Amino acid sequence: MQRVIVPELLDNAPPAEAEANLRDLIRINRWFGGYRILRSVFSDFVGKTDAFSVLDVGAASGDMGAALRRQYPRAEITSLDYRANHLSEACPPRVVADAFALPLREHSFDFVFSSLFLHHFQDRQIVELFSSFKWIARRAVLAIDLDRGPLAYHFLPATKWLFGWHDITLHDGPISVHAGFRKDELLRLAQAAGLSNALVKTHRPWARLSLVAPL
């Protein structure tokens, strides 16, 4: 099955409902591999006492940046999202901006990172984003996203009784999986953007992919 991209409820949700959905996403990252994969991705580049800068694109609540700060206390993470209310819980510095028109200079961050962000866009848009990320990053472009498949698709509806997921989470979760990637698809998009050293890994049972593209 090919990628299928349709609008998600979070895109236009009122602040209170968006906040409930973002809390669910924090739980998913905490309990189902997000933070573990994040640490793995950065461990290839930095040590626990290193100082480095990260632009977290599509950061939303900023929970991935917060997890990174706990692992690397000297890291400086800038959270960027196109909706100010999504960033209300993120630690500063925060930037409200369009990812397709980033107000940033060339090589202004060590790393450009995104989590569960790329699947919202068409393939040609992802190539555009990767090209922009490559221009901004000094050391690497890094990403974590969804591995498209039946386990991820059915997981949230099947566990509603246990975790009490919000209605937006239950609606948007399967839609996000349909828009997710196969390993070779994400690699092809990175290479099309000039990330010739990109490597994509599958993380099971978490139904995630990680992309690491050293520059």
Secondary structure, DSSP 4 states (H G I P E B T S, - for coil): --------GGGG--HHHHHHHHHHHHHHHHHSSHHHHHHHHHHTT--TT--EEEEEET-TT-HHHHHHHHH-TTEEEEEEES-GGGGTTSPSSEEE--TTS----TT-EEEEEEES-GGGS-HHHHHHHHHHHHHHEEEEEEEEEEB-SHHHHHHHHHTHHHH---HHHHHHHHHHHHT-B-HHHHHHHHHHTT-TT-EEEEETTTTEEEEEEE-
